[in-house]
């Protein structure tokens, strides 16, 4: 590997880390402004120009770098699904599920992660749902999101099915569908946003509901 490039005019080494940090700050600012305006005004009423002005970037940048409004929604969704901390929520879920031998422990872990991720992602998913009926791009985003969540729940269901932890008569698809229902933004909307449940109570309800629906009686 050759030496780092130098600034021809100044003779100093070119440091790309500063540019990368600036780009990361710009990206964070754009996504923050997009989330704020989408949730305050709705998808249809929020313009690319308004987001660009608030974030201090050009309209062209929003389209080229972020894919316009639909691209911003996808980025917001994906960032929310990662949860908090340096390790994405899905990766932590897999690690916990693979390490646990007790299915109740696996399900309790899902409940905790759901309560971590859902406050972040549910507002975005509900925004998509509200916009999908009138906007073709949002209809696509909604289908992508639902399909991705269903696939993820099938992945999770295999931990229980392959481990022999489900009650008689249940197959992989039924367990998947139970997990799909309990991970829905609509359930979070109903219990937390409308009825005022705490996230702790919501987390416990999700875990208890999954266990009651899929585990044999002696494991509940």
N, C-alpha and C positions, 0 to 999 in steps of 0.2 A: 504494500500500500504506500502510495507516495505521500509527500508532505501536504498539510492542509493548505488550501488556496490562500493567497494573500490579496489584500486590498491594494490594487495597483497604485492608487493615488497616495495612500497613506503609508504603504509598506507594512501594515498590520495584518495579522492572520485573520481570516474571515471566520467569524463565530456564528454558526447557524443556530445555536441554542437560543439566542435572543429572539431570533425570528420565530422559532417554534413556540416559545413561551408567549410571544405576542399573538401568534395565530390561535393558540389555545385560549387566551383571554378573550379574543374576539369571538371565537366560537361559543364560549360560555355566555358572553354578553348577548349574542344573537339569540341563543336558545332561551335565555332568561326572559328577554323582551318578548319573544314569540309566545312563550308559555303565559306570561302575564296578560298579553293582549288577547290571545285566544280564549282564555278562561274568563276574562272580564267582558269581552264583547261578542264571543262566539266566532265560529270559523268563517262564516260567510261575510260578516261585517268587518273582519280584520283584513286589512290590505297589506300586501308586501311592502308598499311604500311606507306605511305606518311602522312596521317592524324595522325596516331599514333605517328610518329616521331615528327611532328610539335607540337603536343599537349603534348608530354612528357609522353605518356602512352604506354602500350604494345598493340600489335595487338590483343592478346587474349582479352584484356579489351574492345576493340572496338566491337568485336563480341559478347562477353558475356553481356556487360552492355548496348550496344547501338544497337545491331542487325545488325552489319555490315553496308555497304554503304546504303542499302535501309532503314534500321532503322534510320540512321542518317538523311536521306532526310525526312522521316516522322516527326522526331522530329523538324527539321528546319521548315517544313511546319506548324506544330502545333504551334510552338513558334511565328512564324510570324503572324498567324491568330489571336493570342491573342492581337495584337496591342501593344500600349505603355501604361504604367501605370499599377497599381496594379489590376484593374478590367478588365477582358477579354472583348474584343470588342463585342462579341456576347451578353454578359450579359448587357453591356451598351446599345446596340441596342434594346434589349427587354425592358429595363427600359424606354428608351426614347419613344419607340413606344407605350407602354402601357399607358404612362402618357399624350401623346399628343392626342388632339381631332381633330386637323386640319390635314388632310392627307398631305398637302403640308409641314407641319412641320415634319411629319414622314419621308417623302421622302428626305427632306433636311438633316435630321439626317443620313439617309443611305448614302447620297452623301459624307458627312463629314467623316464618318467612312470608307467608301471605299477608300477615298484619304489618310487616315491614314494607313490602312492595306495594300493596294495594293503595295506601294513601298517596303514593307518588303517581301510580299509573292510572288509577280509576278515573280521575278527572279528565285525563287525555282520552281514555277509551270511551267515556261518556260523551265527550266532545265529538269524537268520530261517529258514534252512534247517532247523535243529533243531526250531524251534517250529512250522513250517508244517504238519506232519502232524497236529497236535492242536489247532491254533488257527486258526479261519477268517480272522481279521483278518491273521494272519501269512501265511497262504496267499495272501491278496490282495497283501500287500506283496511276497512272493516273486515272484509273477507280474508285478507292476508293475516290479520291479527287473530281472528277466530280460528283459522286453520292452524296457525302456529301454536296457539294455546292448546288446541285439541291434540296436536301431535305431541306437545310437551306432556300433557296429562297421560297420554298413552305410555310415554316413556316412564313416568312416575308409577303408573299402575303396574308395570312389570316388576317393580321391586316387591310388591305384595303378592302378585299372582305367581311369579317364579319362586317366591319363598314359601309358597303354600299357606299363605296367611289369610285367604279370603274364604268366606262361608260357602257352603255347597250351593251349586246352581249359578254362581257368578262367573262370568268369563272376563277376559281382558277388556272387551269393549264396554261392558257394563260398569266395571270399575273405573275405566277411563271417563265415562260419562258422569259418574258420581263426582269425580275430582274436577271435571269440567264445570259442573254446576256450582260446586263450593268455591271455585276460584273465579267466579264471574264477577265483573264489576257491578252488575245489577244487585247481587247479594250485599256487597259492600255499600252500595247506594241506599238500599232499603234499610239496613240495620244501623249503619254508622251515620250516613249523611242525613237520612230522614228521621230515624228514631233516636239518634243521639247515643248509640252504644259506644263504649270505649273500645279502643283497638285491642285491649287485653281481653275483654269479653267477646269481641268478634273472633279473635284468634282461638279462644277456647271453644266457641260454638262451631267453628270450622273443623277443628280437630275432633270434637265429640261427634259431630254429624257424620264425618267420614268414617270414623270407627264404628258407629252404630250401623251404618249402611253396608259396610263391606266385610267387617271382621266376624268370625264365628263367635258365638256367645262367650266361650271361655277365654277369649282374648280381649274382650271389650273392657 
